Amino acid sequence: MDKIVILGCNGGTDIAYGGGAYVVTAMAKCLSENGFEVHLVSTIGLDPHELVSVHNISFGNNVYTHYLFKYSRSTKIPYIIALRLLSRLKKLLNSLNPTLVIYNDDYLLSIDRELRRNKVPRILYAHFPYITRRRLGLGFTYRTTEWTLTEATINYISIDNMFGDLRDIDYLITNSEGLNNVIRVVHNINNIATLRPPLIQITGNTRRKLRPIFLHAARQDKTFLQNELTNFMTIINEKVPNSLFIINRNKSRALFKLSIGNARIIATQWIPNDLWYKVLNATKYYLHFKWFEGLGIATAEAVMNGAIPIAYRSSFNGSWTDIARLCDRDCGFSSVDEAVEHVLDFESDDTKFSRVSNYLVSELSRVMNYDYFCKSLTSIINKFI
């Protein structure tokens, strides 16, 4: 049985929560179902049953995990230390003797040298590599991570010597067309494939939604357009009767305070998985007020549940480049006024809402379904084994 090693997200440091870990889990499912022995290797990670529970993706018994530390919310290892610790797994990789290795985002030169010496094929799946952010400057690196300025500066200096060049990888895959275009320009690479993450739980729910429920669930980091979202909510509350806003993953004190005095705004830090899909079913508009994201899985899930995406127009925002741009005249925005206008247009025309929603569901069903993802991934792997 051929062995496939999948290294964790962010250069091999993490297989736990988030979109990157979701994709790793989907890869494990696909490859285990196709007869491969799969090994998940990372500095930090969740046990198999926890991955299945968190991401709602099941896989076979031929999936094994190898972590230096089990993931814990109470323990945070500085990124550069997590990278250095990953080097301890070189002996493990040699003992596994993999047929092929899949990197996620970036790859450590110290590990890659061993694999190249052993002539192991290497595929890299890019969500938005740190090496790419570094090429775009310290300011970009700082603004697109959760690192403090001190952490960003230290990591900015360190990763250039620790990470390999994307041009040296055997096969490069990006998770969105937007990222594909960025890497082409930044790294001067032309031969790049795009394989969007799969939506495992596709419902295609396009039933009519009577109440205008707005959901914002993207991570609130330094690329979050908080003032714009606040202004948008204020205007919509005045112009759209019975509107309801749900702000998930909320870290903003301002939004929390706003929700206390307004019954039509719910700001919460976490929506459990069982409740999440009920919220998606009820959501009419999915808001994405950020200028940066690799690809928004939550945006795609909302669309597949019949919501219209209202996403900020940015070449660094995968929720716009690969989803909302499909209906850009009606879904993309560069100003609060434009976002408000889109919603008012939809609220006044049910036929238009249904037409756009059905079109988006049709397009995403074609390019983000699990069967397509798995078939494409195994086809790429079979080129090397």
C-alpha positions as semicolon CSV with decimal commas, in nm:
position;residue;x (nm);y (nm);z (nm)
1;M;0,000;0,000;0,000
2;D;0,142;0,339;-0,100
3;K;0,202;0,580;0,187
4;I;0,104;0,944;0,157
5;V;0,229;1,191;0,419
6;I;0,031;1,513;0,459
7;L;0,217;1,778;0,654
8;G;0,013;2,026;0,855
9;C;-0,100;2,377;0,766
10;N;0,119;2,685;0,793
11;G;0,431;2,499;0,691
12;G;0,356;2,184;0,890
13;T;0,273;2,326;1,232
14;D;-0,101;2,273;1,273
15;I;-0,383;2,027;1,197
16;A;-0,670;2,136;1,417
17;Y;-0,930;2,401;1,339
18;G;-0,983;2,634;1,044
19;G;-1,010;2,601;0,669
20;G;-0,663;2,458;0,619
21;A;-0,721;2,172;0,863
22;Y;-1,060;2,116;0,697
23;V;-0,885;2,061;0,363
24;V;-0,624;1,832;0,518
25;T;-0,905;1,623;0,667
26;A;-1,082;1,611;0,328
27;M;-0,757;1,497;0,165
28;A;-0,722;1,221;0,425
29;K;-1,077;1,107;0,354
30;C;-1,020;1,101;-0,022
31;L;-0,686;0,922;-0,014
32;S;-0,791;0,666;0,249
33;E;-1,097;0,582;0,038
34;N;-0,871;0,530;-0,263
35;G;-0,652;0,270;-0,095
36;F;-0,363;0,486;0,029
37;E;-0,214;0,467;0,376
38;V;-0,233;0,826;0,500
39;H;-0,013;0,982;0,768
40;L;-0,091;1,328;0,908
41;V;0,226;1,487;1,045
42;S;0,238;1,815;1,235
43;T;0,381;1,996;1,535
44;I;0,032;2,031;1,684
45;G;-0,292;1,851;1,595
46;L;-0,619;1,687;1,686
47;D;-0,674;1,313;1,716
48;P;-0,858;1,146;1,425
49;H;-1,193;1,126;1,605
50;E;-1,163;1,495;1,697
51;L;-1,088;1,593;1,338
52;V;-1,396;1,401;1,224
53;S;-1,608;1,573;1,488
54;V;-1,480;1,926;1,423
55;H;-1,490;1,917;1,043
56;N;-1,779;1,672;0,990
57;I;-1,559;1,465;0,760
58;S;-1,511;1,093;0,817
59;F;-1,222;0,882;0,692
60;G;-1,105;0,521;0,704
61;N;-0,894;0,330;0,955
62;N;-0,587;0,366;0,732
63;V;-0,532;0,728;0,850
64;Y;-0,266;0,781;1,118
65;T;-0,163;1,094;1,309
66;H;0,185;1,193;1,430
67;Y;0,206;1,506;1,643
68;L;0,462;1,642;1,884
69;F;0,181;1,798;2,088
70;K;-0,192;1,750;2,107
71;Y;-0,384;2,068;2,034
72;S;-0,497;2,268;2,336
73;R;-0,674;2,604;2,338
74;S;-0,493;2,696;2,659
75;T;-0,144;2,642;2,515
76;K;-0,007;2,855;2,235
77;I;0,339;2,788;2,094
78;P;0,501;3,085;1,915
79;Y;0,502;3,018;1,543
80;I;0,877;3,025;1,489
81;I;0,928;2,777;1,776
82;A;0,658;2,547;1,634
83;L;0,849;2,548;1,306
84;R;1,180;2,465;1,469
85;L;1,018;2,184;1,668
86;L;0,886;2,036;1,342
87;S;1,243;1,945;1,247
88;R;1,229;1,679;1,518
89;L;0,997;1,480;1,291
90;K;1,262;1,423;1,023
91;K;1,349;1,079;1,162
92;L;0,980;0,989;1,164
93;L;0,944;1,088;0,800
94;N;1,245;0,878;0,706
95;S;1,106;0,577;0,894
96;L;0,768;0,613;0,723
97;N;0,941;0,605;0,383
98;P;0,649;0,781;0,209
99;T;0,563;0,735;-0,156
100;L;0,465;1,102;-0,179
101;V;0,439;1,407;0,051
102;I;0,180;1,685;0,046
103;Y;0,283;2,016;0,198
104;N;0,032;2,280;0,303
105;D;0,120;2,646;0,240
106;D;0,497;2,633;0,298
107;Y;0,769;2,378;0,352
108;L;1,077;2,362;0,574
109;L;1,405;2,338;0,385
110;S;1,552;2,109;0,654
111;I;1,275;1,853;0,595
112;D;1,260;1,900;0,219
113;R;1,630;1,827;0,171
114;E;1,579;1,478;0,315
115;L;1,282;1,411;0,091
116;R;1,460;1,533;-0,221
117;R;1,762;1,323;-0,135
118;N;1,531;1,021;-0,117
119;K;1,360;1,130;-0,441
120;V;1,018;1,156;-0,279
121;P;0,771;1,357;-0,494
122;R;0,639;1,671;-0,320
123;I;0,310;1,845;-0,385
124;L;0,226;2,178;-0,221
125;Y;-0,133;2,289;-0,161
126;A;-0,137;2,664;-0,104
127;H;-0,399;2,841;0,109
128;F;-0,187;3,161;0,122
129;P;0,179;3,083;0,195
130;Y;0,379;3,288;0,444
131;I;0,667;3,297;0,196
132;T;0,432;3,477;-0,044
133;R;0,322;3,723;0,222
134;R;0,686;3,791;0,301
135;R;0,756;3,876;-0,062
136;L;0,475;4,132;-0,035
137;G;0,653;4,306;0,252
138;L;0,661;4,327;0,631
139;G;0,352;4,548;0,640
140;F;0,148;4,296;0,440
141;T;0,276;4,009;0,656
142;Y;0,178;4,192;0,975
143;R;-0,168;4,293;0,851
144;T;-0,261;3,946;0,722
145;T;-0,164;3,748;1,033
146;E;-0,261;3,749;1,398
147;W;0,098;3,813;1,497
148;T;0,200;4,116;1,699
149;L;0,435;4,358;1,527
150;T;0,728;4,206;1,717
151;E;0,624;3,850;1,621
152;A;0,569;3,953;1,260
153;T;0,914;4,112;1,242
154;I;1,088;3,807;1,392
155;N;0,896;3,565;1,170
156;Y;0,947;3,786;0,865
157;I;1,322;3,767;0,912
158;S;1,329;3,395;0,998
159;I;1,101;3,232;0,743
160;D;1,302;3,351;0,444
161;N;1,587;3,124;0,557
162;M;1,365;2,839;0,679
163;F;1,114;2,803;0,393
164;G;1,180;2,676;0,044
165;D;1,102;2,851;-0,285
166;L;0,764;2,760;-0,432
167;R;0,930;2,726;-0,772
168;D;1,125;2,423;-0,649
169;I;0,820;2,213;-0,565
170;D;0,722;1,922;-0,793
171;Y;0,358;2,026;-0,825
172;L;0,191;2,344;-0,698
173;I;-0,183;2,373;-0,630
174;T;-0,371;2,680;-0,507
175;N;-0,709;2,679;-0,335
176;S;-0,848;2,968;-0,540
177;E;-0,806;3,153;-0,867
178;G;-0,735;3,470;-0,672
179;L;-0,437;3,314;-0,495
180;N;-0,328;3,152;-0,820
181;N;-0,299;3,498;-0,978
182;V;-0,111;3,640;-0,677
183;I;0,147;3,359;-0,677
184;R;0,195;3,386;-1,054
185;V;0,292;3,751;-1,016
186;V;0,484;3,736;-0,686
187;H;0,685;3,418;-0,758
188;N;0,689;3,433;-1,138
189;I;0,540;3,084;-1,171
190;N;0,311;3,002;-1,461
191;N;0,229;2,632;-1,426
192;I;-0,006;2,634;-1,124
193;A;-0,320;2,425;-1,080
194;T;-0,627;2,543;-0,888
195;L;-0,828;2,297;-0,681
196;R;-1,088;2,454;-0,456
197;P;-1,170;2,295;-0,121
198;P;-1,462;2,051;-0,133
199;L;-1,796;2,117;0,031
200;I;-1,870;1,787;0,201
201;Q;-2,217;1,881;0,325
202;I;-2,380;2,030;0,015
203;T;-2,751;2,089;0,059
204;G;-2,830;2,308;-0,241
205;N;-3,103;2,467;-0,028
206;T;-3,250;2,749;-0,234
207;R;-3,594;2,765;-0,075
208;R;-3,736;3,113;-0,032
209;K;-3,617;3,288;0,284
210;L;-3,867;3,535;0,417
211;R;-3,670;3,707;0,693
212;P;-3,358;3,905;0,592
213;I;-3,104;3,735;0,820
214;F;-2,744;3,850;0,774
215;L;-2,450;3,636;0,884
216;H;-2,086;3,744;0,922
217;A;-1,859;3,460;1,030
218;A;-1,518;3,545;0,884
219;R;-1,230;3,575;1,129
220;Q;-1,198;3,923;1,275
221;D;-0,831;3,996;1,227
222;K;-0,643;4,304;1,108
223;T;-0,803;4,276;0,763
224;F;-1,156;4,298;0,910
225;L;-1,348;4,609;0,799
226;Q;-1,521;4,672;1,131
227;N;-1,624;5,035;1,077
228;E;-1,771;4,953;0,737
229;L;-1,969;4,661;0,881
230;T;-2,098;4,874;1,166
231;N;-2,214;5,147;0,925
232;F;-2,372;4,887;0,698
233;M;-2,571;4,734;0,984
234;T;-2,690;5,076;1,100
235;I;-2,822;5,165;0,755
236;I;-2,982;4,824;0,690
237;N;-3,156;4,827;1,028
238;E;-3,317;5,155;0,926
239;K;-3,413;5,052;0,572
240;V;-3,489;4,679;0,596
241;P;-3,768;4,592;0,843
242;N;-3,729;4,278;1,051
243;S;-3,359;4,236;0,961
244;L;-3,139;4,030;1,194
245;F;-2,760;4,028;1,211
246;I;-2,558;3,734;1,348
247;I;-2,188;3,807;1,400
248;N;-1,997;3,485;1,468
249;R;-1,633;3,463;1,586
250;N;-1,677;3,809;1,732
251;K;-1,375;3,966;1,899
252;S;-1,490;4,325;1,876
253;R;-1,594;4,501;2,195
254;A;-1,764;4,768;1,987
255;L;-1,983;4,512;1,807
256;F;-2,057;4,335;2,135
257;K;-2,168;4,661;2,295
258;L;-2,377;4,739;1,988
259;S;-2,551;4,402;2,019
260;I;-2,639;4,462;2,386
261;G;-2,850;4,761;2,297
262;N;-3,004;4,614;1,982
263;A;-3,216;4,299;1,976
264;R;-3,159;4,271;1,598
265;I;-2,784;4,215;1,637
266;I;-2,640;3,897;1,789
267;A;-2,264;3,894;1,849
268;T;-2,119;3,563;1,963
269;Q;-1,770;3,417;1,983
270;W;-1,866;3,070;1,870
271;I;-2,156;2,886;1,708
272;P;-2,148;2,507;1,775
273;N;-2,147;2,279;1,470
274;D;-2,498;2,145;1,527
275;L;-2,635;2,500;1,542
276;W;-2,410;2,631;1,264
277;Y;-2,593;2,449;0,986
278;K;-2,930;2,561;1,120
279;V;-2,804;2,918;1,106
280;L;-2,680;2,866;0,750
281;N;-3,021;2,732;0,648
282;A;-3,185;3,048;0,778
283;T;-2,928;3,296;0,644
284;K;-3,038;3,510;0,352
285;Y;-2,722;3,720;0,309
286;Y;-2,369;3,616;0,395
287;L;-2,151;3,919;0,467
288;H;-1,777;3,920;0,410
289;F;-1,629;4,250;0,525
290;K;-1,260;4,164;0,486
291;W;-1,003;4,255;0,223
292;F;-0,796;3,939;0,270
293;E;-0,876;3,566;0,285
294;G;-0,744;3,262;0,098
295;L;-1,085;3,112;0,029
296;G;-1,388;3,139;0,252
297;I;-1,528;2,792;0,318
298;A;-1,804;2,949;0,527
299;T;-1,893;3,180;0,236
300;A;-1,927;2,882;0,003
301;E;-2,131;2,686;0,259
302;A;-2,367;2,979;0,301
303;V;-2,413;3,011;-0,075
304;M;-2,490;2,640;-0,104
305;N;-2,759;2,694;0,159
306;G;-2,924;2,961;-0,053
307;A;-2,760;3,278;0,081
308;I;-2,639;3,565;-0,136
309;P;-2,275;3,664;-0,064
310;I;-2,207;4,033;-0,009
311;A;-1,826;4,040;-0,027
312;Y;-1,565;4,312;-0,030
313;R;-1,404;4,348;-0,372
314;S;-1,033;4,268;-0,337
315;S;-0,789;4,057;-0,538
316;F;-0,664;3,919;-0,202
317;N;-1,011;3,809;-0,092
318;G;-1,094;3,455;-0,205
319;S;-1,457;3,500;-0,105
320;W;-1,478;3,762;-0,377
321;T;-1,235;3,627;-0,642
322;D;-1,383;3,276;-0,649
323;I;-1,739;3,322;-0,523
324;A;-1,891;3,671;-0,514
325;R;-1,721;3,777;-0,837
326;L;-1,948;3,529;-1,014
327;C;-2,224;3,781;-0,946
328;D;-2,005;4,086;-0,896
329;R;-2,253;4,346;-1,022
330;D;-2,497;4,224;-0,757
331;C;-2,268;4,083;-0,485
332;G;-1,930;4,258;-0,478
333;F;-1,879;4,595;-0,315
334;S;-1,613;4,861;-0,271
335;S;-1,815;5,091;-0,045
336;V;-2,083;5,060;0,222
337;D;-2,332;5,238;-0,003
338;E;-2,276;4,981;-0,278
339;A;-2,327;4,691;-0,034
340;V;-2,650;4,849;0,094
341;E;-2,772;4,903;-0,261
342;H;-2,721;4,535;-0,345
343;V;-2,931;4,425;-0,048
344;L;-3,209;4,674;-0,123
345;D;-3,220;4,555;-0,484
346;F;-3,255;4,194;-0,377
347;E;-3,517;4,277;-0,115
348;S;-3,729;4,449;-0,379
349;D;-3,700;4,169;-0,636
350;D;-3,756;3,808;-0,525
351;T;-3,710;3,684;-0,881
352;K;-3,364;3,836;-0,900
353;F;-3,272;3,686;-0,563
354;S;-3,374;3,337;-0,678
355;R;-3,201;3,373;-1,014
356;V;-2,867;3,478;-0,864
357;S;-2,886;3,222;-0,582
358;N;-2,964;2,936;-0,821
359;Y;-2,679;3,040;-1,051
360;L;-2,428;3,047;-0,765
361;V;-2,540;2,707;-0,634
362;S;-2,503;2,562;-0,982
363;E;-2,151;2,700;-1,028
364;L;-2,018;2,602;-0,686
365;S;-2,175;2,255;-0,714
366;R;-1,963;2,206;-1,023
367;V;-1,624;2,322;-0,892
368;M;-1,643;2,259;-0,515
369;N;-1,807;1,919;-0,484
370;Y;-1,621;1,640;-0,306
371;D;-1,618;1,394;-0,599
372;Y;-1,450;1,651;-0,825
373;F;-1,198;1,740;-0,554
374;C;-1,110;1,377;-0,483
375;K;-1,090;1,275;-0,848
376;S;-0,863;1,572;-0,926
377;L;-0,638;1,511;-0,625
378;T;-0,590;1,140;-0,697
379;S;-0,526;1,216;-1,064
380;I;-0,245;1,455;-0,968
381;I;-0,095;1,205;-0,722
382;N;-0,108;0,924;-0,977
383;K;0,123;1,126;-1,202
384;F;0,402;1,067;-0,952
385;I;0,352;0,708;-0,830
